[in-house]
């Protein structure tokens, strides 16, 4: 059988994760099939994803009835029991990959309550709870990279816990995330811990950057040549910063003790604008020591017509110039990424509330008369 496009991509050092998890894909064997056919070696999830999964069909009804029979009525606690079932099963399916890759891949991400995004103590307590709930080495707990979140991220990694740092939009915030990671690995070493037990990825969001930037360019008028470019340019500059941070004497001192790099994970890689190529956020960001977490439709599209080549280190000077050109056109980069962080947190919080409301409705339907 000829090697698929995603297997070729993986051969260049980029891991393929799927940005979706549902009981249906577990029960039908779809996840296992994608691991084989589509080179999928990891799974990410968030409240929006679980909301879609739980609202469709009846896969969750039997467990929900059991939970209700046990006397649990709180919608969030019901959700955690439902989602922990899926996350735990997916972790078992992916465990062999985790073992064979020495902890590089084979992860499933489970997100903390997004309404806690600006509450450091609340986030830390929730992250600890999730890691205690599913005590498996290939679990990632997702924490948003808000300012308060950075402290929680550092505390958790310093305790040897795996963290997927999510909702990163800005180069400056990404630098803060990487610095926090190195600092907490140093804390772990100083406390006598084994840095090889702590893993992290930095989830850098891509397509939403173009959506916001294009909207602002439309409001200004003209400058069509600048549209649809900042998302990839921003990520390429983030990767340049990554290569700089995870090199040199400070990092090497940790690496010799077994510390692993905090890889860049490209998130939000489906194409939102139908005028743009549907695989542009995959093709434009292929490079080693990275992850691309894709929705199923993007995986299908790339397998069908994606072009595989190392592109991540190409056009970096042009990426820097683009930031200057956008500034001259009147687009404030700092305001773009700050807006996206605020909106990202709010969207996840809204999805979480929608999810809880859906559970309350199901609870009403299934509760004994």
PyMOL commands that set and color helices and strands:
alter all, ss='L'
color gray80, all
select helices_A, chain A and resi 5-11+23-27+30-37+47-55+61-69+75-100+114-116+120-133+147-158+171-190+195-197+207-220+224-226+230-245+248-255+280-283+296-305+316-329+333-366
alter helices_A, ss='H'
color red, helices_A
select strands_A, chain A and resi 14-18+40-43+107-111+139-144+163-168+200-205+263-267+290-294
alter strands_A, ss='S'
color yellow, strands_A
deselect
rebuild
show_as cartoon
